[in-house]
């Protein structure tokens, strides 16, 4: 993404809210759970695609192909969705049969999960050859209900109703 160009004489403002989340606010927990579900669903999809790719590679080797031919053939047969747009496109085709509650939450829950997962895979693959600064990053893990939960909204209007209330998209 490019840098935001602010016209002269204008001010660019951004707000970050952290919501104190008592248990009575079910919608916030629901959005966090939807993000966690989308992350786990996408990670499982990627792992299944990688397993299918390995299976095709082994089958090609058993048929007498060289290792390079087997790898090329398995990559052509099974595409692995690493990027956020591809994951979101697959999610939009599968969400009707996968989950019934998808319409109760904002689409931003799933989009933020796919964006975070694609960033995690980018960090992992940049970490392996050493092109990423810092310590090595491991394979992304499944999210659990316990631990720090979050959800981000990048589109839609967040309306500040008063000092203690906001309206999320």
BELURQUI-V93568 format. One record per backbone hydrogen bond with DSSP energy under -0.5 kcal/mol. CO is the residue of the C=O (numbers start at 1). NH is the residue of the N-H. Records with the same first field share a line. If there is no record, write none. Layout:
CO->NH ; NH
//
This chain:
4->6
5->7
7->10
11->13
17->19
19->21
20->22
22->25
24->26
25->29
26->30
27->31
28->32
29->33
30->34
31->35
32->36
33->37
34->38
35->39
36->40
37->41
38->42
39->43
40->44
41->45
42->46
43->47
44->48
45->49
46->50
47->51
48->52
49->53
50->54
51->55
52->56
53->57
54->58
55->59
56->60
57->61
58->62
59->63
60->65
61->64
66->70
67->71
68->72
69->73
70->74
71->75
72->76
73->77
74->78
77->79
79->81
80->82
83->87
84->88
85->89
86->90
87->91
88->92
89->93
90->94
91->95
94->97 ; 98
95->99
100->103
101->104
102->105
106->109 ; 110
107->111
108->112
109->113
110->114
111->115
112->116
113->117
114->118
115->119
116->120
117->121
118->122
119->123
120->124
121->125
122->126
123->127
124->128
125->129
126->130 ; 131 ; 132
152->154
156->158
157->159
159->161 ; 167
162->165
165->161 ; 162
166->168
167->159
//
